[in-house]
Amino acid sequence: MRVVVDRDRCEGNAFCVNIAPAVFELDDDEYAVVITDPVPVEQEALAEKAIEACPRAALSRRD
């Protein structure tokens, strides 16, 4: 699976980073970035939780 960040929607709330720190981090501008592409199988469940938890719906799954 792959995760895409919509930078126009991202506010840098870091919910994704807190849920799946092996998958996401904040860049210098405080936007979420995906650091593992594709997401490792063992991290997929956490990535899904991060997608669901994003308050701005800035994350989406791509298979």
mmCIF file as Biopython writes it, N, C-alpha, C and O atoms, coordinates in Angstrom:
data_model
#
loop_
_atom_site.group_PDB
_atom_site.id
_atom_site.type_symbol
_atom_site.label_atom_id
_atom_site.label_alt_id
_atom_site.label_comp_id
_atom_site.label_asym_id
_atom_site.label_entity_id
_atom_site.label_seq_id
_atom_site.pdbx_PDB_ins_code
_atom_site.Cartn_x
_atom_site.Cartn_y
_atom_site.Cartn_z
_atom_site.occupancy
_atom_site.B_iso_or_equiv
_atom_site.auth_seq_id
_atom_site.auth_asym_id
_atom_site.pdbx_PDB_model_num
ATOM 1   N N  . MET A ? 1  ? 0.826   -1.182 0.000  1.0 0.0 1  A 1 
ATOM 2   C CA . MET A ? 1  ? 0.000   0.000  0.000  1.0 0.0 1  A 1 
ATOM 3   C C  . MET A ? 1  ? 0.866   1.239  0.000  1.0 0.0 1  A 1 
ATOM 4   O O  . MET A ? 1  ? 1.993   1.234  0.493  1.0 0.0 1  A 1 
ATOM 5   N N  . ARG A ? 2  ? 0.317   2.301  -0.563 1.0 0.0 2  A 1 
ATOM 6   C CA . ARG A ? 2  ? 0.980   3.598  -0.547 1.0 0.0 2  A 1 
ATOM 7   C C  . ARG A ? 2  ? 0.042   4.607  0.107  1.0 0.0 2  A 1 
ATOM 8   O O  . ARG A ? 2  ? -1.179  4.458  0.051  1.0 0.0 2  A 1 
ATOM 9   N N  . VAL A ? 3  ? 0.616   5.630  0.723  1.0 0.0 3  A 1 
ATOM 10  C CA . VAL A ? 3  ? -0.169  6.698  1.321  1.0 0.0 3  A 1 
ATOM 11  C C  . VAL A ? 3  ? 0.259   8.006  0.669  1.0 0.0 3  A 1 
ATOM 12  O O  . VAL A ? 3  ? 1.447   8.265  0.479  1.0 0.0 3  A 1 
ATOM 13  N N  . VAL A ? 4  ? -0.733  8.825  0.330  1.0 0.0 4  A 1 
ATOM 14  C CA . VAL A ? 4  ? -0.479  10.121 -0.291 1.0 0.0 4  A 1 
ATOM 15  C C  . VAL A ? 4  ? -0.942  11.208 0.667  1.0 0.0 4  A 1 
ATOM 16  O O  . VAL A ? 4  ? -2.005  11.102 1.279  1.0 0.0 4  A 1 
ATOM 17  N N  . VAL A ? 5  ? -0.134  12.252 0.789  1.0 0.0 5  A 1 
ATOM 18  C CA . VAL A ? 5  ? -0.472  13.407 1.620  1.0 0.0 5  A 1 
ATOM 19  C C  . VAL A ? 5  ? -0.897  14.553 0.711  1.0 0.0 5  A 1 
ATOM 20  O O  . VAL A ? 5  ? -0.160  14.945 -0.194 1.0 0.0 5  A 1 
ATOM 21  N N  . ASP A ? 6  ? -2.075  15.079 0.956  1.0 0.0 6  A 1 
ATOM 22  C CA . ASP A ? 6  ? -2.557  16.268 0.241  1.0 0.0 6  A 1 
ATOM 23  C C  . ASP A ? 6  ? -2.063  17.484 1.011  1.0 0.0 6  A 1 
ATOM 24  O O  . ASP A ? 6  ? -2.626  17.835 2.048  1.0 0.0 6  A 1 
ATOM 25  N N  . ARG A ? 7  ? -1.029  18.119 0.516  1.0 0.0 7  A 1 
ATOM 26  C CA . ARG A ? 7  ? -0.416  19.254 1.226  1.0 0.0 7  A 1 
ATOM 27  C C  . ARG A ? 7  ? -1.346  20.457 1.317  1.0 0.0 7  A 1 
ATOM 28  O O  . ARG A ? 7  ? -1.168  21.312 2.185  1.0 0.0 7  A 1 
ATOM 29  N N  . ASP A ? 8  ? -2.332  20.533 0.435  1.0 0.0 8  A 1 
ATOM 30  C CA . ASP A ? 8  ? -3.294  21.627 0.522  1.0 0.0 8  A 1 
ATOM 31  C C  . ASP A ? 8  ? -4.230  21.458 1.717  1.0 0.0 8  A 1 
ATOM 32  O O  . ASP A ? 8  ? -4.769  22.439 2.229  1.0 0.0 8  A 1 
ATOM 33  N N  . ARG A ? 9  ? -4.423  20.226 2.160  1.0 0.0 9  A 1 
ATOM 34  C CA . ARG A ? 9  ? -5.307  19.948 3.293  1.0 0.0 9  A 1 
ATOM 35  C C  . ARG A ? 9  ? -4.540  19.805 4.606  1.0 0.0 9  A 1 
ATOM 36  O O  . ARG A ? 9  ? -5.093  20.086 5.670  1.0 0.0 9  A 1 
ATOM 37  N N  . CYS A ? 10 ? -3.296  19.380 4.553  1.0 0.0 10 A 1 
ATOM 38  C CA . CYS A ? 10 ? -2.505  19.103 5.761  1.0 0.0 10 A 1 
ATOM 39  C C  . CYS A ? 10 ? -2.273  20.387 6.552  1.0 0.0 10 A 1 
ATOM 40  O O  . CYS A ? 10 ? -1.896  21.420 5.999  1.0 0.0 10 A 1 
ATOM 41  N N  . GLU A ? 11 ? -2.507  20.295 7.861  1.0 0.0 11 A 1 
ATOM 42  C CA . GLU A ? 11 ? -2.242  21.421 8.766  1.0 0.0 11 A 1 
ATOM 43  C C  . GLU A ? 11 ? -1.090  21.137 9.720  1.0 0.0 11 A 1 
ATOM 44  O O  . GLU A ? 11 ? -0.780  21.962 10.580 1.0 0.0 11 A 1 
ATOM 45  N N  . GLY A ? 12 ? -0.462  19.990 9.577  1.0 0.0 12 A 1 
ATOM 46  C CA . GLY A ? 12 ? 0.659   19.663 10.446 1.0 0.0 12 A 1 
ATOM 47  C C  . GLY A ? 12 ? 0.241   19.312 11.863 1.0 0.0 12 A 1 
ATOM 48  O O  . GLY A ? 12 ? 0.995   19.544 12.808 1.0 0.0 12 A 1 
ATOM 49  N N  . ASN A ? 13 ? -0.950  18.755 12.018 1.0 0.0 13 A 1 
ATOM 50  C CA . ASN A ? 13 ? -1.428  18.365 13.352 1.0 0.0 13 A 1 
ATOM 51  C C  . ASN A ? 13 ? -0.659  17.186 13.934 1.0 0.0 13 A 1 
ATOM 52  O O  . ASN A ? 13 ? -0.681  16.967 15.145 1.0 0.0 13 A 1 
ATOM 53  N N  . ALA A ? 14 ? 0.010   16.436 13.094 1.0 0.0 14 A 1 
ATOM 54  C CA . ALA A ? 14 ? 0.892   15.327 13.480 1.0 0.0 14 A 1 
ATOM 55  C C  . ALA A ? 14 ? 0.174   14.133 14.087 1.0 0.0 14 A 1 
ATOM 56  O O  . ALA A ? 14 ? 0.815   13.315 14.747 1.0 0.0 14 A 1 
ATOM 57  N N  . PHE A ? 15 ? -1.121  14.003 13.891 1.0 0.0 15 A 1 
ATOM 58  C CA . PHE A ? 15 ? -1.805  12.792 14.332 1.0 0.0 15 A 1 
ATOM 59  C C  . PHE A ? 15 ? -1.149  11.575 13.689 1.0 0.0 15 A 1 
ATOM 60  O O  . PHE A ? 15 ? -0.924  10.563 14.352 1.0 0.0 15 A 1 
ATOM 61  N N  . CYS A ? 16 ? -0.847  11.676 12.407 1.0 0.0 16 A 1 
ATOM 62  C CA . CYS A ? 16 ? -0.248  10.554 11.686 1.0 0.0 16 A 1 
ATOM 63  C C  . CYS A ? 16 ? 1.118   10.189 12.260 1.0 0.0 16 A 1 
ATOM 64  O O  . CYS A ? 16 ? 1.443   9.011  12.406 1.0 0.0 16 A 1 
ATOM 65  N N  . VAL A ? 17 ? 1.902   11.193 12.579 1.0 0.0 17 A 1 
ATOM 66  C CA . VAL A ? 17 ? 3.233   10.953 13.146 1.0 0.0 17 A 1 
ATOM 67  C C  . VAL A ? 17 ? 3.123   10.268 14.505 1.0 0.0 17 A 1 
ATOM 68  O O  . VAL A ? 17 ? 3.898   9.362  14.813 1.0 0.0 17 A 1 
ATOM 69  N N  . ASN A ? 18 ? 2.166   10.700 15.312 1.0 0.0 18 A 1 
ATOM 70  C CA . ASN A ? 18 ? 1.985   10.097 16.629 1.0 0.0 18 A 1 
ATOM 71  C C  . ASN A ? 18 ? 1.495   8.657  16.534 1.0 0.0 18 A 1 
ATOM 72  O O  . ASN A ? 18 ? 1.852   7.829  17.372 1.0 0.0 18 A 1 
ATOM 73  N N  . ILE A ? 19 ? 0.691   8.351  15.536 1.0 0.0 19 A 1 
ATOM 74  C CA . ILE A ? 19 ? 0.140   7.006  15.383 1.0 0.0 19 A 1 
ATOM 75  C C  . ILE A ? 19 ? 1.127   6.074  14.690 1.0 0.0 19 A 1 
ATOM 76  O O  . ILE A ? 19 ? 1.291   4.924  15.100 1.0 0.0 19 A 1 
ATOM 77  N N  . ALA A ? 20 ? 1.782   6.562  13.647 1.0 0.0 20 A 1 
ATOM 78  C CA . ALA A ? 20 ? 2.667   5.708  12.838 1.0 0.0 20 A 1 
ATOM 79  C C  . ALA A ? 20 ? 3.991   6.426  12.555 1.0 0.0 20 A 1 
ATOM 80  O O  . ALA A ? 20 ? 4.239   6.842  11.423 1.0 0.0 20 A 1 
ATOM 81  N N  . PRO A ? 21 ? 4.834   6.571  13.570 1.0 0.0 21 A 1 
ATOM 82  C CA . PRO A ? 21 ? 6.085   7.309  13.379 1.0 0.0 21 A 1 
ATOM 83  C C  . PRO A ? 21 ? 7.080   6.636  12.431 1.0 0.0 21 A 1 
ATOM 84  O O  . PRO A ? 21 ? 8.011   7.283  11.952 1.0 0.0 21 A 1 
ATOM 85  N N  . ALA A ? 22 ? 6.892   5.354  12.159 1.0 0.0 22 A 1 
ATOM 86  C CA . ALA A ? 22 ? 7.763   4.675  11.197 1.0 0.0 22 A 1 
ATOM 87  C C  . ALA A ? 22 ? 7.329   4.937  9.761  1.0 0.0 22 A 1 
ATOM 88  O O  . ALA A ? 22 ? 8.035   4.578  8.819  1.0 0.0 22 A 1 
ATOM 89  N N  . VAL A ? 23 ? 6.167   5.564  9.597  1.0 0.0 23 A 1 
ATOM 90  C CA . VAL A ? 23 ? 5.616   5.822  8.262  1.0 0.0 23 A 1 
ATOM 91  C C  . VAL A ? 23 ? 5.609   7.316  7.925  1.0 0.0 23 A 1 
ATOM 92  O O  . VAL A ? 23 ? 5.819   7.696  6.773  1.0 0.0 23 A 1 
ATOM 93  N N  . PHE A ? 24 ? 5.366   8.157  8.929  1.0 0.0 24 A 1 
ATOM 94  C CA . PHE A ? 24 ? 5.214   9.596  8.699  1.0 0.0 24 A 1 
ATOM 95  C C  . PHE A ? 24 ? 6.180   10.404 9.547  1.0 0.0 24 A 1 
ATOM 96  O O  . PHE A ? 24 ? 6.610   9.972  10.616 1.0 0.0 24 A 1 
ATOM 97  N N  . GLU A ? 25 ? 6.511   11.586 9.046  1.0 0.0 25 A 1 
ATOM 98  C CA . GLU A ? 25 ? 7.216   12.597 9.826  1.0 0.0 25 A 1 
ATOM 99  C C  . GLU A ? 25 ? 6.771   13.954 9.302  1.0 0.0 25 A 1 
ATOM 100 O O  . GLU A ? 25 ? 6.149   14.047 8.244  1.0 0.0 25 A 1 
ATOM 101 N N  . LEU A ? 26 ? 7.089   14.998 10.043 1.0 0.0 26 A 1 
ATOM 102 C CA . LEU A ? 26 ? 6.797   16.350 9.580  1.0 0.0 26 A 1 
ATOM 103 C C  . LEU A ? 26 ? 8.050   16.921 8.931  1.0 0.0 26 A 1 
ATOM 104 O O  . LEU A ? 26 ? 9.160   16.736 9.431  1.0 0.0 26 A 1 
ATOM 105 N N  . ASP A ? 27 ? 7.864   17.617 7.814  1.0 0.0 27 A 1 
ATOM 106 C CA . ASP A ? 27 ? 9.006   18.235 7.154  1.0 0.0 27 A 1 
ATOM 107 C C  . ASP A ? 27 ? 9.305   19.590 7.795  1.0 0.0 27 A 1 
ATOM 108 O O  . ASP A ? 27 ? 8.682   19.957 8.791  1.0 0.0 27 A 1 
ATOM 109 N N  . ASP A ? 28 ? 10.236  20.317 7.237  1.0 0.0 28 A 1 
ATOM 110 C CA . ASP A ? 28 ? 10.650  21.609 7.800  1.0 0.0 28 A 1 
ATOM 111 C C  . ASP A ? 28 ? 9.527   22.637 7.806  1.0 0.0 28 A 1 
ATOM 112 O O  . ASP A ? 28 ? 9.555   23.588 8.589  1.0 0.0 28 A 1 
ATOM 113 N N  . ASP A ? 29 ? 8.536   22.448 6.933  1.0 0.0 29 A 1 
ATOM 114 C CA . ASP A ? 29 ? 7.394   23.363 6.870  1.0 0.0 29 A 1 
ATOM 115 C C  . ASP A ? 29 ? 6.222   22.871 7.716  1.0 0.0 29 A 1 
ATOM 116 O O  . ASP A ? 29 ? 5.134   23.445 7.668  1.0 0.0 29 A 1 
ATOM 117 N N  . GLU A ? 30 ? 6.447   21.805 8.492  1.0 0.0 30 A 1 
ATOM 118 C CA . GLU A ? 30 ? 5.434   21.221 9.378  1.0 0.0 30 A 1 
ATOM 119 C C  . GLU A ? 30 ? 4.288   20.531 8.632  1.0 0.0 30 A 1 
ATOM 120 O O  . GLU A ? 30 ? 3.169   20.453 9.138  1.0 0.0 30 A 1 
ATOM 121 N N  . TYR A ? 31 ? 4.576   20.032 7.424  1.0 0.0 31 A 1 
ATOM 122 C CA . TYR A ? 31 ? 3.618   19.207 6.693  1.0 0.0 31 A 1 
ATOM 123 C C  . TYR A ? 31 ? 4.014   17.748 6.838  1.0 0.0 31 A 1 
ATOM 124 O O  . TYR A ? 31 ? 5.196   17.415 6.922  1.0 0.0 31 A 1 
ATOM 125 N N  . ALA A ? 32 ? 3.009   16.884 6.865  1.0 0.0 32 A 1 
ATOM 126 C CA . ALA A ? 32 ? 3.283   15.452 6.943  1.0 0.0 32 A 1 
ATOM 127 C C  . ALA A ? 32 ? 3.906   14.971 5.637  1.0 0.0 32 A 1 
ATOM 128 O O  . ALA A ? 32 ? 3.531   15.405 4.548  1.0 0.0 32 A 1 
ATOM 129 N N  . VAL A ? 33 ? 4.855   14.074 5.776  1.0 0.0 33 A 1 
ATOM 130 C CA . VAL A ? 33 ? 5.442   13.400 4.620  1.0 0.0 33 A 1 
ATOM 131 C C  . VAL A ? 33 ? 5.514   11.913 4.930  1.0 0.0 33 A 1 
ATOM 132 O O  . VAL A ? 33 ? 5.680   11.508 6.080  1.0 0.0 33 A 1 
ATOM 133 N N  . VAL A ? 34 ? 5.386   11.114 3.885  1.0 0.0 34 A 1 
ATOM 134 C CA . VAL A ? 34 ? 5.499   9.664  4.010  1.0 0.0 34 A 1 
ATOM 135 C C  . VAL A ? 34 ? 6.974   9.316  3.872  1.0 0.0 34 A 1 
ATOM 136 O O  . VAL A ? 34 ? 7.620   9.708  2.900  1.0 0.0 34 A 1 
ATOM 137 N N  . ILE A ? 35 ? 7.502   8.588  4.834  1.0 0.0 35 A 1 
ATOM 138 C CA . ILE A ? 35 ? 8.931   8.253  4.804  1.0 0.0 35 A 1 
ATOM 139 C C  . ILE A ? 35 ? 9.190   6.820  4.377  1.0 0.0 35 A 1 
ATOM 140 O O  . ILE A ? 35 ? 10.346  6.427  4.219  1.0 0.0 35 A 1 
ATOM 141 N N  . THR A ? 36 ? 8.139   6.027  4.187  1.0 0.0 36 A 1 
ATOM 142 C CA . THR A ? 36 ? 8.284   4.662  3.682  1.0 0.0 36 A 1 
ATOM 143 C C  . THR A ? 36 ? 7.283   4.456  2.561  1.0 0.0 36 A 1 
ATOM 144 O O  . THR A ? 36 ? 6.073   4.518  2.776  1.0 0.0 36 A 1 
ATOM 145 N N  . ASP A ? 37 ? 7.792   4.213  1.367  1.0 0.0 37 A 1 
ATOM 146 C CA . ASP A ? 37 ? 6.931   4.041  0.204  1.0 0.0 37 A 1 
ATOM 147 C C  . ASP A ? 37 ? 7.458   2.888  -0.631 1.0 0.0 37 A 1 
ATOM 148 O O  . ASP A ? 37 ? 8.531   2.992  -1.225 1.0 0.0 37 A 1 
ATOM 149 N N  . PRO A ? 38 ? 6.725   1.806  -0.682 1.0 0.0 38 A 1 
ATOM 150 C CA . PRO A ? 38 ? 5.411   1.571  -0.080 1.0 0.0 38 A 1 
ATOM 151 C C  . PRO A ? 38 ? 5.510   1.344  1.421  1.0 0.0 38 A 1 
ATOM 152 O O  . PRO A ? 38 ? 6.590   1.123  1.968  1.0 0.0 38 A 1 
ATOM 153 N N  . VAL A ? 39 ? 4.360   1.404  2.066  1.0 0.0 39 A 1 
ATOM 154 C CA . VAL A ? 39 ? 4.294   1.165  3.507  1.0 0.0 39 A 1 
ATOM 155 C C  . VAL A ? 39 ? 4.561   -0.320 3.761  1.0 0.0 39 A 1 
ATOM 156 O O  . VAL A ? 39 ? 3.931   -1.172 3.135  1.0 0.0 39 A 1 
ATOM 157 N N  . PRO A ? 40 ? 5.479   -0.642 4.664  1.0 0.0 40 A 1 
ATOM 158 C CA . PRO A ? 40 ? 5.738   -2.045 4.984  1.0 0.0 40 A 1 
ATOM 159 C C  . PRO A ? 40 ? 4.474   -2.735 5.520  1.0 0.0 40 A 1 
ATOM 160 O O  . PRO A ? 40 ? 3.669   -2.120 6.220  1.0 0.0 40 A 1 
ATOM 161 N N  . VAL A ? 41 ? 4.323   -3.982 5.189  1.0 0.0 41 A 1 
ATOM 162 C CA . VAL A ? 41 ? 3.135   -4.736 5.583  1.0 0.0 41 A 1 
ATOM 163 C C  . VAL A ? 41 ? 2.885   -4.640 7.082  1.0 0.0 41 A 1 
ATOM 164 O O  . VAL A ? 41 ? 1.735   -4.509 7.502  1.0 0.0 41 A 1 
ATOM 165 N N  . GLU A ? 42 ? 3.921   -4.701 7.888  1.0 0.0 42 A 1 
ATOM 166 C CA . GLU A ? 42 ? 3.757   -4.663 9.340  1.0 0.0 42 A 1 
ATOM 167 C C  . GLU A ? 42 ? 3.326   -3.286 9.851  1.0 0.0 42 A 1 
ATOM 168 O O  . GLU A ? 42 ? 2.944   -3.157 11.014 1.0 0.0 42 A 1 
ATOM 169 N N  . GLN A ? 43 ? 3.380   -2.264 9.006  1.0 0.0 43 A 1 
ATOM 170 C CA . GLN A ? 43 ? 2.966   -0.908 9.387  1.0 0.0 43 A 1 
ATOM 171 C C  . GLN A ? 43 ? 1.619   -0.507 8.780  1.0 0.0 43 A 1 
ATOM 172 O O  . GLN A ? 43 ? 1.115   0.579  9.066  1.0 0.0 43 A 1 
ATOM 173 N N  . GLU A ? 44 ? 1.035   -1.365 7.950  1.0 0.0 44 A 1 
ATOM 174 C CA . GLU A ? 44 ? -0.196  -1.009 7.245  1.0 0.0 44 A 1 
ATOM 175 C C  . GLU A ? 44 ? -1.358  -0.697 8.183  1.0 0.0 44 A 1 
ATOM 176 O O  . GLU A ? 44 ? -2.105  0.249  7.932  1.0 0.0 44 A 1 
ATOM 177 N N  . ALA A ? 45 ? -1.528  -1.458 9.246  1.0 0.0 45 A 1 
ATOM 178 C CA . ALA A ? 45 ? -2.644  -1.223 10.167 1.0 0.0 45 A 1 
ATOM 179 C C  . ALA A ? 45 ? -2.509  0.146  10.826 1.0 0.0 45 A 1 
ATOM 180 O O  . ALA A ? 45 ? -3.498  0.863  10.974 1.0 0.0 45 A 1 
ATOM 181 N N  . LEU A ? 46 ? -1.297  0.511  11.220 1.0 0.0 46 A 1 
ATOM 182 C CA . LEU A ? 46 ? -1.081  1.825  11.824 1.0 0.0 46 A 1 
ATOM 183 C C  . LEU A ? 46 ? -1.281  2.936  10.798 1.0 0.0 46 A 1 
ATOM 184 O O  . LEU A ? 46 ? -1.821  3.993  11.123 1.0 0.0 46 A 1 
ATOM 185 N N  . ALA A ? 47 ? -0.852  2.703  9.575  1.0 0.0 47 A 1 
ATOM 186 C CA . ALA A ? 47 ? -1.057  3.703  8.526  1.0 0.0 47 A 1 
ATOM 187 C C  . ALA A ? 47 ? -2.550  3.921  8.281  1.0 0.0 47 A 1 
ATOM 188 O O  . ALA A ? 47 ? -2.988  5.054  8.082  1.0 0.0 47 A 1 
ATOM 189 N N  . GLU A ? 48 ? -3.324  2.847  8.294  1.0 0.0 48 A 1 
ATOM 190 C CA . GLU A ? 48 ? -4.782  2.958  8.127  1.0 0.0 48 A 1 
ATOM 191 C C  . GLU A ? 48 ? -5.403  3.772  9.272  1.0 0.0 48 A 1 
ATOM 192 O O  . GLU A ? 48 ? -6.289  4.595  9.043  1.0 0.0 48 A 1 
ATOM 193 N N  . LYS A ? 49 ? -4.937  3.538  10.492 1.0 0.0 49 A 1 
ATOM 194 C CA . LYS A ? 49 ? -5.436  4.309  11.636 1.0 0.0 49 A 1 
ATOM 195 C C  . LYS A ? 49 ? -5.090  5.783  11.475 1.0 0.0 49 A 1 
ATOM 196 O O  . LYS A ? 49 ? -5.900  6.654  11.791 1.0 0.0 49 A 1 
ATOM 197 N N  . ALA A ? 50 ? -3.895  6.057  10.988 1.0 0.0 50 A 1 
ATOM 198 C CA . ALA A ? 50 ? -3.484  7.440  10.779 1.0 0.0 50 A 1 
ATOM 199 C C  . ALA A ? 50 ? -4.355  8.120  9.724  1.0 0.0 50 A 1 
ATOM 200 O O  . ALA A ? 50 ? -4.735  9.280  9.885  1.0 0.0 50 A 1 
ATOM 201 N N  . ILE A ? 51 ? -4.666  7.409  8.659  1.0 0.0 51 A 1 
ATOM 202 C CA . ILE A ? 51 ? -5.534  7.953  7.607  1.0 0.0 51 A 1 
ATOM 203 C C  . ILE A ? 51 ? -6.898  8.305  8.197  1.0 0.0 51 A 1 
ATOM 204 O O  . ILE A ? 51 ? -7.434  9.381  7.932  1.0 0.0 51 A 1 
ATOM 205 N N  . GLU A ? 52 ? -7.447  7.411  8.984  1.0 0.0 52 A 1 
ATOM 206 C CA . GLU A ? 52 ? -8.758  7.633  9.598  1.0 0.0 52 A 1 
ATOM 207 C C  . GLU A ? 52 ? -8.727  8.765  10.617 1.0 0.0 52 A 1 
ATOM 208 O O  . GLU A ? 52 ? -9.718  9.478  10.776 1.0 0.0 52 A 1 
ATOM 209 N N  . ALA A ? 53 ? -7.609  8.939  11.307 1.0 0.0 53 A 1 
ATOM 210 C CA . ALA A ? 53 ? -7.515  9.926  12.389 1.0 0.0 53 A 1 
ATOM 211 C C  . ALA A ? 53 ? -7.199  11.337 11.909 1.0 0.0 53 A 1 
ATOM 212 O O  . ALA A ? 53 ? -7.346  12.290 12.674 1.0 0.0 53 A 1 
ATOM 213 N N  . CYS A ? 54 ? -6.775  11.488 10.680 1.0 0.0 54 A 1 
ATOM 214 C CA . CYS A ? 54 ? -6.396  12.812 10.195 1.0 0.0 54 A 1 
ATOM 215 C C  . CYS A ? 54 ? -7.597  13.754 10.235 1.0 0.0 54 A 1 
ATOM 216 O O  . CYS A ? 54 ? -8.597  13.503 9.563  1.0 0.0 54 A 1 
ATOM 217 N N  . PRO A ? 55 ? -7.511  14.832 11.012 1.0 0.0 55 A 1 
ATOM 218 C CA . PRO A ? 55 ? -8.656  15.733 11.155 1.0 0.0 55 A 1 
ATOM 219 C C  . PRO A ? 55 ? -8.996  16.516 9.886  1.0 0.0 55 A 1 
ATOM 220 O O  . PRO A ? 55 ? -10.108 17.027 9.759  1.0 0.0 55 A 1 
ATOM 221 N N  . ARG A ? 56 ? -8.075  16.613 8.970  1.0 0.0 56 A 1 
ATOM 222 C CA . ARG A ? 56 ? -8.302  17.360 7.723  1.0 0.0 56 A 1 
ATOM 223 C C  . ARG A ? 56 ? -8.472  16.431 6.515  1.0 0.0 56 A 1 
ATOM 224 O O  . ARG A ? 56 ? -8.581  16.906 5.384  1.0 0.0 56 A 1 
ATOM 225 N N  . ALA A ? 57 ? -8.497  15.110 6.744  1.0 0.0 57 A 1 
ATOM 226 C CA . ALA A ? 57 ? -8.619  14.130 5.653  1.0 0.0 57 A 1 
ATOM 227 C C  . ALA A ? 57 ? -7.555  14.385 4.579  1.0 0.0 57 A 1 
ATOM 228 O O  . ALA A ? 57 ? -7.834  14.341 3.381  1.0 0.0 57 A 1 
ATOM 229 N N  . ALA A ? 58 ? -6.339  14.650 5.040  1.0 0.0 58 A 1 
ATOM 230 C CA . ALA A ? 58 ? -5.247  14.950 4.126  1.0 0.0 58 A 1 
ATOM 231 C C  . ALA A ? 58 ? -4.506  13.709 3.652  1.0 0.0 58 A 1 
ATOM 232 O O  . ALA A ? 58 ? -3.645  13.797 2.776  1.0 0.0 58 A 1 
ATOM 233 N N  . LEU A ? 59 ? -4.830  12.562 4.219  1.0 0.0 59 A 1 
ATOM 234 C CA . LEU A ? 59 ? -4.155  11.316 3.864  1.0 0.0 59 A 1 
ATOM 235 C C  . LEU A ? 59 ? -5.098  10.418 3.099  1.0 0.0 59 A 1 
ATOM 236 O O  . LEU A ? 59 ? -6.288  10.335 3.404  1.0 0.0 59 A 1 
ATOM 237 N N  . SER A ? 60 ? -4.549  9.744  2.095  1.0 0.0 60 A 1 
ATOM 238 C CA . SER A ? 60 ? -5.361  8.776  1.355  1.0 0.0 60 A 1 
ATOM 239 C C  . SER A ? 60 ? -4.514  7.570  0.994  1.0 0.0 60 A 1 
ATOM 240 O O  . SER A ? 60 ? -3.298  7.664  0.828  1.0 0.0 60 A 1 
ATOM 241 N N  . ARG A ? 61 ? -5.184  6.443  0.878  1.0 0.0 61 A 1 
ATOM 242 C CA . ARG A ? 61 ? -4.524  5.186  0.561  1.0 0.0 61 A 1 
ATOM 243 C C  . ARG A ? 61 ? -4.548  4.977  -0.945 1.0 0.0 61 A 1 
ATOM 244 O O  . ARG A ? 61 ? -5.553  5.233  -1.608 1.0 0.0 61 A 1 
ATOM 245 N N  . ARG A ? 62 ? -3.425  4.509  -1.470 1.0 0.0 62 A 1 
ATOM 246 C CA . ARG A ? 62 ? -3.310  4.110  -2.867 1.0 0.0 62 A 1 
ATOM 247 C C  . ARG A ? 62 ? -2.748  2.697  -2.883 1.0 0.0 62 A 1 
ATOM 248 O O  . ARG A ? 62 ? -1.718  2.416  -2.269 1.0 0.0 62 A 1 
ATOM 249 N N  . ASP A ? 63 ? -3.430  1.827  -3.584 1.0 0.0 63 A 1 
ATOM 250 C CA . ASP A ? 63 ? -2.944  0.428  -3.664 1.0 0.0 63 A 1 
ATOM 251 C C  . ASP A ? 63 ? -2.104  0.207  -4.895 1.0 0.0 63 A 1 
ATOM 252 O O  . ASP A ? 63 ? -1.618  -0.901 -5.120 1.0 0.0 63 A 1 
#
